[in-house]
Structure formats: structure tokens, C-alpha cells
Amino acid sequence: MYAASQSTADQRTILSLRGVTKLFGEFVAVEDVNLDIAENEFFALLGPSGCGKTTLLRMLAGFEMPSAGTIHLDGKDMSLLPPNRRPVNMVFQSYAVFPHMSVRENVGYGLKVAGVGRGETKDRVEEALSLVKLDNLADREPDQLSGGQRQRVALARALVKRPRVLLLDEPLSALDAKLREAMQMELVRLRHALGITFIIVTHDQDEALSMADRVAVMNDGRVQQVAAPQTLYEFPARRFVADFIGKMNLFTGRLEERHQDRLDIRVEGLGAMAVPTLDSSIFEGRDEVDLAVRPEKVRITSQVPESEGRVRREGTVKEVAYYGDMSYVFVTLDGAFTINANVQNEARSNEPALRPGDRVWCSWASRDMLVLAD
């Protein structure tokens, strides 16, 4: 039986990557990746298509070999080991269940190939089916199952071999929105029940933020930032991360003066602003900096807002996108650019609070602005 998982804060490192690089001819698919992943951690590799995340996962599985660098699991170098000699298993984007086998036969196939005894195979298959809540469908054929149930078969087939690390390559991408959400919660439940390390590849930021303990954001083959979901969202380190995670208003400003705990910055169309920073030294020698503010930090009013400690500008509502309890409101600021704000909708109202053409004031606190390092 699997042991229950504990908090990742006090867990030891199970997987360590140092300088991992993968070349396909002259093309650099993955470049100099360094990661430490904890035992029992739910870790996500997040990024746009072609950023190298699936190639990195395939190197962990042994389907691709690194061109440089090392991959250690439990302190042992497995960089050049074939897949069948690694204590990992992979669930692919396509379910790849055998259509001519029952659910039970699909789940037990890997144990049969490995020569595990019939009695032990039976026990382990029943345990795996129970974990993914398919024990009552064990004798069905795959064509009698829904997409979510076939995905559970693929999960059970991977879990039955009791891997130290479970690798998931966009396993939910073929499911509809409601089923995706249900399966996300199911994967979190399984991780806690099994006490093994999960590593998922996804391009869906909501999926990564809702499931993972930590997320590595990748772009152009390199890791841009590794952090807990809340840290990535509230304190992105780079412009790419700020733009990729959630919605963000981005500006470029001229750095006029650097103080110990703040930067004096002028943005064309917005004017001068004092933006707090924890470490102004990293901006030494720079003339321009990137700034960001989340749409939910932007306040829209019909009256002139207070000015102390706030950036404010008048503008015209350009577009309103309705999303039930909230709307995304796009406002073209006078003499500047378009800014996105989140506005909570009034309950049971037939009329939108704002319409295109309305004149409004947009404001946000200086402390809510982020200065991006690069």
C-alpha cells in the first residue's frame, strides 16, 4: 500500500536536474535546466507550446536522453538509463488504452509483462482500480467508457506499477471543461492518498495553479521562474511570467531616481509614480523598467478618485466582456493606452454596470504595481 503524503516543506529532494540540455541538431529544445523536486511533491511544468516542457518530461521518463547535464533520482544518476529501468511511469496525452482488453486486463498488462505473479497482480490491480474509482467497471471494454473513465484507466495502469515518480503529459487536454475540473481535483486527491511525486506538463495556467505545490514556468527551453502558485501570480520575476500567468497590464517606464525602498518612474501617458521595491540595487544602471498591475487591482469610478498613493487617469470604456459574477472592462486612457480592469457585477441585475463609451476614472495603488527585473 502507498503511504499518505506529507507537506512538501519538510520533504527531501527525490529528483535533481543539473544543467540538463537537449539538442535536436542545431535546435536547442531544453537549455541548462536546474531543478530540485521534493518527495511527495505535486510539481508542474508550465509554458506555451514548443517551450521544451514535454521534451524535459520525456528525458525524465527515459524516452529522450539529455545532450548534456544529469538527472538524479534518489541520489542515483539515471540520465542514460532506458525507461524500463527507471522507477517512474508516464501517463500520456492520448489515453493509449488497449481496445481489445477489459479495464482489468489493461491495468494489469504491465505487471504481466514484468512477470509479476498472478495473485500479486490481482491484488495490485484491484487496489489501483479502487484508487481511481473504477472497481465497478473492471470488466468493461474501453469503448464502453467515457473519456474521463478511459483517462482513469490510463492512470491506474501507471499507478499499478508503484512508481516513485508519476509523470503526466497534459493528461486532461482531451476532456471537456467540467470533466477537466473534476479530474484536476481527482489528481490532487490521488497525490495525497499515494504519497508519491507527481510531475505534470501543461500549457493551462489555471490547471497548474490549482493543482501544483510548485510551478516551473518555461519559455524557449529555459526555466523562467520556479515558485508556489501564489508567489508566481502575485510576484512574477520576469515580464514573460507576468504576461503568461493570468491577465496583466504591462507598461514600460523611464527610471528617474532609485531609492533604497522605492523607484521613481515616469510612464508616458500616466506621469510620475513612486513604486515600492524590496531591492532597488538590481535596477542599478538601467534607464527603463517594466511595470505591471493586475486587472483586479484597478478600480473604476465615475468620480475623480483620491490621489494619495494612487495612480489615476481618466478614460473611455472601449469594451465590456461579461463573465457572470464579474466583467473584464477595457478602458482607453486619455493620452495613453488601453487598460484592463475586473469589475464585480451586481447580483441579479439585467443591466451591465458599464457600457462602451462611458467616461470613467481608473486608479490603482502604487503599492500594487510590480517592477519586473527582466
C-alpha positions in Angstrom: 0.0 0.0 0.0 1.1 3.6 -0.6 1.8 5.9 2.3 -0.1 9.1 2.8 1.7 12.2 1.7 3.0 14.9 3.9 3.7 18.6 3.4 6.4 19.2 0.8 8.1 21.8 3.1 9.9 19.1 5.1 10.4 16.5 2.4 13.8 15.6 1.0 14.7 16.0 -2.7 13.8 13.0 -4.8 14.6 14.3 -8.2 17.6 16.6 -9.1 18.4 18.1 -12.5 21.7 19.8 -13.2 22.5 21.6 -16.4 20.0 19.4 -18.4 20.2 20.3 -22.1 18.6 18.7 -25.2 19.7 19.4 -28.8 17.9 18.3 -31.9 20.6 19.0 -34.5 21.3 22.7 -34.0 17.9 23.4 -32.4 18.1 23.8 -28.6 14.9 22.3 -27.2 15.9 22.5 -23.5 18.8 24.6 -22.2 20.6 24.4 -18.9 17.7 23.4 -16.6 18.4 23.1 -12.9 15.6 21.8 -10.7 15.1 20.1 -7.3 11.8 18.3 -6.9 10.7 17.1 -3.4 9.4 13.7 -2.4 5.6 13.6 -2.5 5.5 17.0 -4.3 3.0 17.9 -7.0 5.2 19.8 -9.4 4.0 21.4 -12.7 6.0 22.3 -15.8 4.0 25.2 -17.4 4.6 27.1 -20.6 3.4 27.7 -24.2 3.6 25.1 -26.9 7.1 24.5 -28.0 8.7 25.8 -24.8 10.5 22.5 -24.1 8.3 21.2 -21.2 7.3 17.9 -22.9 10.9 17.2 -24.0 12.0 17.7 -20.4 9.4 15.3 -19.2 10.4 12.7 -21.8 14.0 13.0 -20.6 12.8 12.2 -17.1 10.9 9.2 -18.4 13.9 8.0 -20.5 12.3 8.4 -23.9 14.9 11.1 -24.7 18.5 11.3 -23.5 20.0 14.6 -22.5 22.7 16.1 -24.7 24.3 17.5 -21.5 23.6 17.5 -17.8 22.5 14.9 -15.3 19.2 13.6 -13.8 19.4 12.0 -10.4 16.6 10.1 -8.8 17.0 9.1 -5.1 20.7 10.2 -5.5 21.3 7.8 -8.4 22.2 9.1 -11.9 19.6 7.8 -14.3 20.4 10.2 -17.2 21.2 7.4 -19.6 19.0 4.6 -18.3 16.2 3.2 -20.5 12.6 3.8 -19.5 12.1 0.2 -18.2 15.0 0.6 -15.7 13.6 3.8 -14.1 11.2 3.8 -11.1 8.9 6.3 -13.0 5.8 5.9 -15.1 4.2 8.2 -17.6 0.6 8.9 -18.4 0.4 10.3 -22.0 -1.9 12.9 -23.5 -3.6 10.2 -25.6 -5.0 7.5 -23.3 -3.5 4.7 -25.3 -5.6 2.0 -23.7 -5.8 -1.3 -25.5 -9.2 -1.6 -27.2 -9.3 -5.4 -27.2 -8.7 -5.7 -23.4 -11.0 -5.1 -20.5 -10.3 -2.4 -17.9 -8.9 -5.0 -15.6 -6.7 -6.5 -18.3 -5.4 -3.0 -19.4 -4.4 -2.1 -15.8 -2.7 -5.5 -15.2 -0.8 -5.6 -18.6 2.4 -4.0 -17.3 2.6 -6.4 -14.4 2.1 -9.4 -16.6 4.9 -8.3 -18.9 7.1 -7.7 -15.9 6.4 -11.3 -14.8 4.6 -10.5 -11.5 2.8 -13.5 -10.1 -0.9 -13.9 -10.7 -2.0 -13.5 -7.1 0.0 -10.3 -6.6 -1.1 -8.9 -9.9 -4.8 -9.5 -8.9 -4.3 -7.7 -5.6 -2.5 -4.7 -7.1 -4.9 -4.3 -10.0 -7.8 -4.3 -7.5 -6.0 -1.7 -5.4 -5.3 0.5 -8.4 -8.9 0.3 -9.7 -10.2 1.2 -6.3 -7.9 4.2 -6.1 -9.3 5.7 -9.3 -12.8 4.6 -8.5 -13.2 2.1 -11.4 -13.6 -1.1 -9.4 -17.2 -1.4 -10.5 -16.2 -1.1 -14.2 -13.3 -3.6 -14.2 -14.9 -6.0 -16.8 -15.9 -3.3 -19.3 -14.2 -2.7 -22.7 -12.7 0.7 -23.4 -15.3 1.6 -26.0 -17.9 1.3 -23.2 -16.2 4.0 -21.2 -16.4 7.8 -21.2 -13.3 9.9 -21.9 -12.8 10.6 -18.2 -13.1 6.9 -17.4 -10.5 6.0 -20.1 -8.2 8.6 -18.5 -8.7 6.8 -15.2 -7.7 3.5 -16.8 -4.5 5.1 -18.0 -3.8 6.5 -14.5 -4.5 3.1 -12.9 -2.2 1.3 -15.4 0.6 3.7 -14.4 -0.1 3.6 -10.7 -0.3 -0.2 -10.5 3.5 -0.4 -11.1 4.0 1.7 -8.0 6.4 4.3 -9.4 8.5 6.6 -7.3 7.5 9.4 -9.7 4.4 9.7 -11.8 4.8 11.8 -15.0 1.7 13.3 -16.6 1.9 14.7 -20.1 -1.1 17.0 -20.5 -3.4 14.2 -19.4 -6.6 16.3 -19.2 -6.3 18.2 -22.5 -8.9 16.0 -24.3 -11.6 16.4 -21.7 -14.4 18.9 -21.6 -14.2 21.8 -19.1 -16.4 20.3 -16.4 -14.6 16.9 -16.6 -11.2 18.6 -16.6 -12.1 20.4 -13.3 -13.3 17.2 -11.7 -10.2 15.3 -12.8 -7.9 18.0 -11.5 -9.4 17.5 -8.0 -9.1 13.8 -8.5 -5.4 14.0 -9.3 -4.8 16.1 -6.2 -6.7 13.5 -4.1 -4.6 10.7 -5.6 -1.4 12.5 -4.8 -2.4 12.9 -1.2 -3.6 9.3 -1.0 -0.5 7.7 -2.6 2.4 9.7 -1.2 4.4 9.7 -4.5 5.8 12.6 -6.5 3.6 13.9 -9.4 5.1 15.9 -12.2 2.6 17.3 -14.7 3.2 19.1 -18.0 0.5 21.6 -19.0 0.0 24.8 -21.0 -3.1 25.6 -18.9 -2.1 28.1 -16.2 -5.4 27.5 -14.2 -4.6 23.8 -14.2 -1.1 24.3 -12.9 -2.0 26.9 -10.3 -4.9 24.9 -8.9 -3.1 21.6 -8.6 0.6 22.1 -8.0 2.6 22.8 -4.9 5.2 24.5 -7.1 5.3 25.5 -10.7 8.2 25.9 -13.1 7.4 28.4 -15.9 9.3 27.6 -19.1 9.9 29.5 -22.3 12.3 28.9 -25.2 13.7 25.9 -23.5 14.7 27.6 -20.3 13.1 27.8 -16.8 12.0 31.4 -16.2 10.8 31.1 -12.6 10.1 28.4 -10.1 7.7 29.2 -7.2 4.5 28.3 -5.4 1.4 29.3 -7.4 0.5 32.3 -5.2 4.1 33.6 -5.5 4.1 33.3 -9.3 0.8 35.1 -9.5 1.5 37.9 -7.0 5.2 38.3 -7.6 6.3 37.3 -11.1 10.0 37.8 -11.5 10.1 38.4 -15.3 7.9 40.1 -17.9 7.2 36.8 -19.6 5.9 35.2 -16.4 3.8 38.3 -15.6 2.3 38.2 -19.0 1.8 34.4 -19.1 0.3 33.8 -15.7 -3.2 35.3 -15.5 -4.1 38.7 -17.0 -1.8 41.6 -16.6 -1.5 45.2 -17.5 2.1 45.9 -18.6 3.9 49.2 -19.0 7.4 50.4 -19.8 8.7 53.3 -17.8 11.7 55.5 -17.5 13.6 55.2 -14.3 14.2 58.7 -13.0 15.6 58.0 -9.5 16.4 55.0 -7.4 15.9 54.9 -3.6 16.6 52.2 -1.1 12.9 51.1 -0.9 11.3 52.6 -4.0 11.8 53.7 -7.6 10.7 57.0 -9.1 9.4 56.1 -12.5 7.7 58.1 -15.3 5.4 56.3 -17.7 4.3 58.2 -20.8 0.6 58.9 -20.6 0.5 58.1 -16.9 3.0 60.5 -15.4 5.4 60.1 -12.5 4.9 57.4 -9.8 6.8 56.1 -6.8 6.8 52.3 -6.9 7.9 50.3 -3.8 10.6 47.7 -4.3 12.3 45.3 -1.8 15.7 45.6 -3.6 16.4 48.6 -5.7 20.0 47.6 -6.3 19.0 45.1 -9.1 17.9 48.1 -11.2 21.3 49.9 -11.0 22.4 51.2 -14.3 19.1 50.8 -16.0 17.2 53.6 -17.8 13.9 51.7 -18.4 12.0 49.2 -16.4 8.9 47.1 -17.0 5.9 47.6 -14.7 2.8 45.5 -14.1 -0.5 45.7 -12.3 -3.2 43.0 -12.2 -6.7 43.9 -13.5 -8.3 43.1 -10.1 -6.1 45.9 -8.6 -7.5 48.5 -10.9 -10.5 50.4 -9.6 -13.1 52.1 -11.9 -15.2 55.0 -10.7 -17.3 57.7 -12.2 -16.0 60.3 -9.9 -12.4 61.5 -9.5 -10.7 59.1 -7.1 -8.4 60.0 -4.2 -4.9 60.7 -5.3 -2.7 60.0 -2.3 -0.6 56.9 -3.1 -2.5 56.1 -6.2 -2.0 56.3 -9.9 -5.1 57.7 -11.6 -6.2 58.6 -15.2 -9.5 59.3 -16.9 -10.6 57.4 -20.0 -13.4 55.9 -22.1 -14.8 52.4 -21.8 -13.8 50.5 -25.0 -15.3 47.1 -24.4 -17.0 45.1 -21.7 -16.7 41.2 -21.6 -19.3 39.6 -19.3 -18.2 36.5 -17.2 -21.1 36.0 -14.8 -20.1 37.3 -11.4 -17.5 39.7 -13.0 -16.7 41.6 -16.2 -13.5 42.4 -17.9 -13.6 46.1 -18.7 -11.2 47.6 -21.2 -10.7 51.3 -20.8 -8.7 53.6 -23.2 -6.9 56.1 -21.0 -6.7 59.6 -22.3 -3.3 60.2 -24.0 -2.1 56.7 -23.1 -3.2 53.1 -23.8 -5.9 50.6 -23.0 -6.0 49.1 -19.6 -7.9 46.0 -18.4 -9.9 46.1 -15.1 -12.0 43.5 -13.3 -15.4 44.7 -12.1 -17.7 42.7 -9.9 -21.2 42.5 -11.3 -24.2 43.3 -9.2 -26.3 40.3 -8.2 -29.5 39.7 -10.3 -29.0 42.7 -12.5 -30.3 42.8 -16.1 -28.1 45.8 -17.0 -24.3 45.9 -17.2 -22.7 48.4 -14.8 -20.6 49.9 -17.6 -21.1 50.3 -21.3 -18.8 51.2 -24.2 -18.4 54.9 -24.5 -18.8 55.6 -20.7 -16.4 58.1 -19.3 -14.7 56.7 -16.2 -11.7 57.1 -13.9 -9.2 54.3 -13.5 -6.9 54.2 -10.5 -4.7 51.8 -8.6 -2.4 51.9 -5.6 1.3 52.4 -6.2 2.0 49.5 -3.8 0.1 47.2 -6.1 2.5 47.8 -9.0 5.2 45.4 -9.7 8.6 46.3 -11.1 9.9 43.4 -13.2 13.6 42.5 -13.0 13.8 41.5 -16.7 
